[in-house]
Amino acid sequence: NEQADNNILDELRNEKIDLVINTMGHDLEKNSDGFIIRQTAIQQNIPLLTALDTADALLTALENRSFATESLD
């Protein structure tokens, strides 16, 4: 859907998305939706993961990490 694609690109350009997970299929055409989304993420310096095993490794690392909070007063 062209409208949905434009919305995604707008969200990327407006810095409302912090991470893109976009796997590459067999269609590597420069006008494919996935290619345009990946290119926009790169142009906007948004972290881009193109493999699900990488995304899984990132999630595992975040799950195993302990987070501490400190009072600001």
LINDAQUI-V604533 format. One record per residue. PSI is psi in whole degrees, 0 to 359 (NA if undefined). OMEGA is omega as a letter, one per 40 degrees, with the letter a starting at -180 (999 if undefined). Layout:
PSI | OMEGA
PSI | OMEGA
This chain:
122 | a
322 | i
316 | i
319 | i
316 | i
322 | i
317 | i
315 | i
321 | i
317 | i
320 | i
313 | a
331 | a
12 | i
38 | i
358 | i
130 | a
341 | a
137 | i
129 | i
111 | a
102 | a
147 | a
130 | i
205 | i
340 | a
101 | a
20 | i
143 | a
345 | i
9 | i
153 | a
314 | a
318 | i
315 | a
320 | i
315 | i
315 | i
318 | i
318 | i
316 | i
314 | a
329 | a
5 | a
37 | i
129 | i
137 | a
124 | i
130 | a
6 | i
136 | a
330 | i
328 | i
317 | i
319 | i
318 | i
320 | i
314 | i
319 | i
316 | i
318 | i
323 | i
325 | a
354 | a
139 | i
140 | a
138 | i
149 | i
148 | i
144 | i
142 | a
0 | a
NA | 999
